Each structure stands twice: as structure tokens, then as C-alpha cells.
Amino acid sequence: MQQIASRTPVDAEIARLASLMLARTDELTDLVLNRVAEEFPLYIGMIEPAALHVTIKDHIHFAFEPLTRYMPPDSRPAAASGRDRAMEGIPLTVIMDGYRIFFTVLWNELATTADSVGLSTKAALRAASEVMETLDAFTRESSAAYKEELRYQARREEQQRAALVQALLEGRLDDTNVWEAAELLRLPTVGPYVVIAARVANAGEYGLPHIERELGGMGIDSAWRLMHDVEVGVAHLPRAADQFDKMVTALAAEGTGRVGVSPPYDHLLSTSQAMRLARIAMRGAQERRTVVVFGRDPLSAAAASAPDIMPQVADAVLGGLDGLADEDRTLLLHTFGAWLDSDGSAAEAAKRLFVHPNTVRYRLRRLEERTGRLLANPRAVAELSLAYEIDCALVAGMGSGG
């Protein structure tokens, strides 16, 4: 737009046209309101009529005042308008429909007024071009501010949700505000719930990056908190009998590290206790079984429940293996694990290990000799099984930093 120093007769014609349009502000406002009510009544229901009236008048002034002053438009009202609409929760598509109607009415009335005063063709075309350019700039600024406000709101909501999940996990909510927290977390107020704990490889990384969406597709609502060493979620299972195993399968497919799941519980105030159980189960997870449900695998849970004592238990049982090379020790324990997973069948274990059954029997005899525990003795098998789970948990812990 040209400045005062280079003002031309065409500029004067445009300024005159803009002044005429401003003089019709109330009339134009009513025309826009009526057209919106006819074509898009939903918009009228979303914004108070008085507020909408003021907004339309402001838009008209935004479009024409710069032309009367030979100055570029001020984009600040556009940004404020976009932020306000976002704060009011009005969808951007609704706002764009309102702008479309507003532009159509203004364009038609601009052409009518230009014709009625005999505006030159050059001035009319340039006036229309500048008005549309101004309104287009308004739309861009308003839309950008709208989206920025939504991003801000999303960040605030995510921070609030994370803080509430943390409070639940730490047991810092009481009966009064736990239900308010459930509403903000978009969780039902009636269980059953489970807590899920997933080990993260590095601080700031996710253990289960897409799991909230995956569970949502299964009808399981959840809320999550990312900590420096673990990602924790509180999930609601409305049909636990049908959904629990499917959830565990999804966790195994999604996770890149160890995952622990608490037993189901009914009251959100029990979340902190469930969190402890989920962490114990997570520590019991290993490479061959990355997802452990507390209570379904008692040996894994027991192996991880007292990390300061359990290594001593393992040493007492497996101490006879200490003189072996690391590869040999690992081979014997790996064979024992395959034998356990095969329900004590050497033939089935051989298939898992791709060796002959006699090779499995030979390795198991060496394990018996080294530990002094016979696999025909149930108590000895129980002791070896616990020690094996502890050893696996220790190895997994060293591999993932704890």
C-alpha cells in the first residue's frame, strides 16, 4: 500500500470508498449476521450474539480503516481474535466458514458501493485487491494465533495430566480429589485398573511410544507419565476378562525393553501400591519374557522383589558354577531355562535349542554336579528355578542400566 508521500488520485478514490464502507459499518454488520444465521446457524449458537456483533464490526474496521489512512493494517487484532476463539473452544473449521461468509458479503457490498459512486475501474479493482489482501492477512494471522493457542493449551493439559498421574502413583490424592483427577485424566471412576511400568533406554525416551493409542483402539483408556528411568501408565480395563491378555500382547509387541504389569485393582487410591508391584514385575522381566504380570509369574516377581538380598540367594545355589568360563556357565543356565520352559522335557528343550536331546541331558547333569541339586528332587528344582530367575534379572539389569 502506498504511503502519503506518493499519494495518487486513485489512492484518494480508494480512501473515499473505504470511508463510505466504514460509514455503513452497522448495516454491513447486520448483513453479515443475517447471512451467517441463514447459512451457518451453528456459529450463532457458539458465540454470544453481542460478542459476534462486536467481532464483525472490528473486522470491518480492520479491512477499511487502513485504506482511509493510507497505512498498512495492524495485525494485532487478528492474532487476538484467533486466540480468543481458541480459548472459547470454537473449531477452526467453524471460524473459517464464518470468514467465508463475511468475505462474500463484504465483496458484494464493496462492488455495489463502488458502482454507486462511479468509482473508476482502476480504483475499484485496486480497492478490491487491497481489501482482499488485508482480509487474507487477517485470516492467516488469526489462524496462526489460533493454532499457537491450541498448542499452548495442549502443553498445559499434558503437564497437568502428567502431574496428576505422578500424584496418583505417589499416593498423594485423597478421596475428595481422586475423582476430580480421574475426570481430568479421562479415566472412569470405577475400576478395574492396572499400572504398567516400562523401562526406558535413556532419559527422555519412551518405553512404549505408541501404546496409549494402541490401547485406546482396544477400548482401554489410559494416562501416562514419563520419568527418567521408566514410563508408567494407569489403564482402565472395563472388560478385564477379555482385555487383559490382549493388553499384555500389545505391550510385548510395542515395548523395546522390560515391562511390568500390576494385578488389577478397583480403587484409584490403590494406584501407588500397584505401581510398586508393577515395578517389581518389570525388574523380573528378561529377554525371553519381556512382559511380566505380577502374580502370574511368582518366581520372576520374587527374584526382583529384594534386589539387595536375592543375589546372595542366587550365589548360594549357583556358587558351584563360579569356576566355569562365562560362556560355559551361560550355556548350562540357558539349557536349564529351556528345560523349564519345556515342562521338564529334554526332547522339547532340544527342539528349542536346536541340539540333540542327549546334549540337553548332558548339560543338565553337569548343572546337577556343579550345584549339588538333583532335578528329580522338587525342592532342588524350586531352588534352582528361583536362582535362575534371579540370575536372569541381574543379567537383564546390567544390560539395561538397572
N, C-alpha and C positions, 0 to 999 in steps of 0.2 A: 504494500500500500504506500502511496506517495506521501511525502512529508509536506509541511506548509510551504517551504521554500520553493517547491516545484509544483504548486497547485495549478490546475488547469481548469478550463470551462467544464470539461467532463467531470472533474472532481466536484465542482460546485453542483452540477446536476445530481450526482450520486448523493452528495450530502443532503440536498433538498429532498430527494426520495426517501432517504433514511429518516429524516425528520418527520416526514408525513407518516411513515410506518410507526415511528415511536408515538406519534400523536394518536394512533389507533391501538395503542397497547391493550387497553381494556377490551376493545372489540375483538382483537385478534386472540386474546386470551380466552374469551368466551367461545370463539370459533373452534379453537384447539380442544377445549374442554368438551364441547359438544361432540366433536368428531371422535375423540377418544372414548367417550361414553357410548357412542354408537358402535364403533368398530372393536373396542377392546375394553369392555366394562370391568374386566378383572383388574385392570390397572387402577380404576377408580376405587375399587374396594381395598387395594393395598396401601394407598396413600390417602391421608386425610384431605378432603376437598380443599380446605383453606390452604394447606401446605402445598398442594399441587397447583393451586391458583398462583401462589407466590412464585413457585418454581418456574412456571411458564412465563410469567412476566419478566423474571430475571433472565431467562433465555432470550426473550425478545430484545431486551436491553443489550444483552451480550452481543447479539447479532448486528444491531443497528447503531448503537452509540459510537463505536469506533469509526464508522463511516462519517458521522456528523463532525467528528473531531479530527479527522484525517490522521488517526493514530492506529497502530496495531492493537488487536484485542488483548485483554489481560486474561490469561488462562487460569488464574487462581480460583475464580468462581466455579469453573468446570471441575477442577480437582475436588473442591469442597462438595459439589453436588454428587460426584461419584462416590466419595467416602460416605456421605450421608445415606445414600441409597443402599450401600453395602451394609451399613450398621443397622438399617431398618429391615434387612433380610429380604430385599426385593431381588428376584432373579435378574441377572444381566440381560437375558433374552426379553424379559418384560420391559426393561428400560429401553432397549433398542427398538422395540415395537412402538413405544411412546415417542421416541425421537423420530421414527419414520413418519408417524402421523403429523408431528409438529413440523417437520421439514416440508411435507406435502402442502399443508395449509399455508405456510409462510411463502413457499414458492408461488403458489397460485395467487395469493393476495399481493405479492410483490409485482407480479406481471400485470395484474389488474390495475394497481395504483400507478405503475409506470405508464401504462397506456392512457389512463385517465388524465394525466398531466402533460401528455405529449412528450415524454422523455425521448431523447434521441436514441436510435438503435444502439449506437456505440456505448452510450452511458447505461442503457438498460442491460446490455449483455455483460458489461463490466461489473455493474452493481450485483447482478445475479451471481456472477462468478465469485465475487468477493464475499458475498453473504454465504454462499455455499462453502467456500473455503474456510470462513470463520466458523461456521457450524460444524464442519468436518473436524476442524482443530478442536472444537469443544468436545465432540464425541470421543476423539482419541484421548484427550486429557482426562475426561470423565471416566472412560473405560479403564485407562491405566491406573487411576487412583482407586477405582472400584476393586480391581484385581489385587492391588497392593494391600488394600484394607482387608480383603479376604485372606491373603497370605498372613497378614498380621494376626487376624483372628484365629487362623488355623494354628499358628505357632503358640499363641496364648492357650488355646484349648489343649493342644498337645502337652504343653508344660503343666497345665492344671491336671490333666489326666495322669501324667507321669507322677506328679506329686501325690495324688490320691492313691494310685497303686502302691507307691512307696509307703504311705501311711497304713494301708491295709496290710502290707507284708510285714511291717514292723509292729503291728498291733496297736497303733496309736489312735484308733477310732472307737467311739463308744456306740451304744445302741441308738442314740439320738441321731448322730450324723452319718452312721454307716449306710443308712438307706438313702440319704441325700447323695452320698458318694456313689452308690450304685446307680442312681439316676444319671449322674454326670458321666459315669463310665459306660453308660448304656448297657448295664448288666441288669438282668432281672433280680428282684429282691428275694427270690426263693430258689434254693439250690435244686439239684446238686451242682457243686463246683469242683474243680481241681486246680492245683497250682502246677505249672510247668516251668522247669528250670533248664536252660540250655547253656552249656559252656560256650564262651566266645573265645576265638583265637587270639584277638588283640583288642585292647581298649578302644571303644568306639565302633567296633564291628558288631554285626548282628549274628546271633547263633541260628536264628530261624527267620530269615529276611522276609519271607512272603507268607508266614504261617497265619497271620490274622485274616488275610483274605481267603486262604485255603479253608480255614475252619469256618469262616463266615459262609462259604459255599455249602458247608455241611450242616448249616443251621446252628452252629456253635458260636455264640458271642464271646468275645474275649477282650481283655485290656492288658497292655504290656508295659514293662519298664526295663530299660536298658541300663545295666550297671557296668562297672569296669571289667568284671570277670564273668558275668552271667547275664543272660536275658531271661526275664521272668514274666510269665503271663498268668492271669486268673481267667479261667474259661468256665463258661456255664454250659452244662450238658442237659438240656430239657428231656432227652430220651437217652439216659446214660447207658441202659442195657444195649441199645442199638448203636450208639455213637462212640462208646469208649474205645473199642478195638479199632474202629475206623480212624479215630483221632490218633491213636498210637502209630498206626500205619503211616498216616500223613506226617507225623513228627519224624519217623525214621526216614521217610523219603526226602523231607525238607532239610533236616539238620545236617550240619557238616561236622559236628562234634558230639560229645556226650549229652544226653538229655535224660532228666529225671521227672517223674510224674508222681504227684501225691495221690493217696487214695481219695475217692470222692468224699465231700463233706457238705453239710446242709446250710450252715450259717456263716455269713461273711466274716463274722468276728473270729472265726477259727482259721482265717487265712494265714496268720503268722505261723501257727503250728504246722499247717500244711506246707508252708514254704520250707520249714526245716526238714520235713520228710522228703520233699521234692529234691532238696539239695543233697541229702544223704543218698537218695536213689541215683542222682546224677553222678555222684562220686563213684558209685558202684558200677556204672556203665563202662563197657570195654569195647574194643574194636569188633569183637564178634557179636556183641549185643549192645548197640549204641543207645537204645532207649530202655530204661528200666522203670517199671512201675513199683512203687513202694508197696510191699505186701505180697506181690506176685512172685518176687524173686528174693526170698528172705536171706539167702546166702550173700547175694550181692549187697543187700542193704546192711547186713551185719558186718561185712568186710569193710564197708565205708563209714560205719557209724561212729567209730572211735579211732580216728587216724593216729592218735598218739600211742595207742595200745596194740592195735591189730597187727602192725608189723612185727611186734615181738611174738605174737601168736604164730604168725607165718614162719618166723625163724625157728621157733621151737619144733614145728612139724617138718619143715623143709630144710633144716640145717644140714642134713646129710648130703644135700646136693651142692653145697658150697665149694667142694673141691673140684667140681666139674668145670670144663670150659663153658663160657656163656652160651655158645651155640648148642652144646650138648644138653645143658640144663633146660634151655628153652624148648628143645626138641622133646624131652621127656614130659614136660608140663603141657606142651601143646598136644601131645598124644593123649595124655590123661584127660584134657578138656574135650577132645573129640570123642573119647570113650564115654565121658559123662553125657555129652550131647546125644550120643547114640544109645542111651539107656543101658550102658554096660555091655554093649555088643562089640566084640573085637572086629567082627566081619563088617559091620556098618561103619565103625570108625575107620577101617581100612579104606572103604569107599570114599569117605570124606577126605582122607589124607592121600589118596591115590598110591597106596602101598599094599603089600600082601598082608593078610590077617596075622601071619606069624611074626611079621615085623612089629605089628602093634603089640602082640603078646610079649615079645622080647623086650620092647621098651618099657612096658608096664611092669615086667619082672624086675628090671633094673630100678625102676621107681620104688618098688616094694623093698628091694635090698638096701637102697640108699636111705630110705626114710624109716625102715623098720616097721612099716604098716602094710598089712596084707589086705588086698582088695576083696577078699572073701569075708572080711570082718566088717559089718555095717558101721560100727563106731569108727574104725580106721578110715573108711570111705568118707564118713562125715567130716572127720578132722582134715583129711586131705582136700576135700572139696572146699572147706572154709579157707584153708591156707592157699589153695589155688585161686580162689576169688580175691583174696587179699593181695596176692602177688600180681594178679591181672590189674587190680585197681591201682596198685603202686606203679606199674609199668605205664598204664594209661595216664596217670597223673604226671609222671615225668615227661611224657610225650606232649602234653598239652599245657604244661606250666602249672599244674595243681589240680 
